[in-house]
Amino acid sequence: MQTKTGAERYFESRGKTGAYRDAYHRERESIDEVDRIVDAIEERRLALGLSKAELARRVGSAPESVRRLLSDKHSNPTLSTIVSLAKVLDMDIVAVTKRKRRQTA
């Protein structure tokens, strides 16, 4: 078993507090949502048979930035970038109101 780093031990201890745990889960949900959108864009690009360089050309962006966005698991694109890519790929980005979750006591 590998020894945990100081940072890992710190975040693990912080994760036990309610406020930190709640903030972490909210942020994790946001990151997961961005990942799902980027994955959908990548799937559409592949379905259309476009290279990343061709997609970049159509968007008017540098090929390396599109390549990084679609390949890097830690990308954090702006909404403007997402909308530009979606438009070129004939996709819609839609905001949907979530149903309120029931609060449990």
Beta strands, then each sheet from edge to edge (+ up, - down):
end
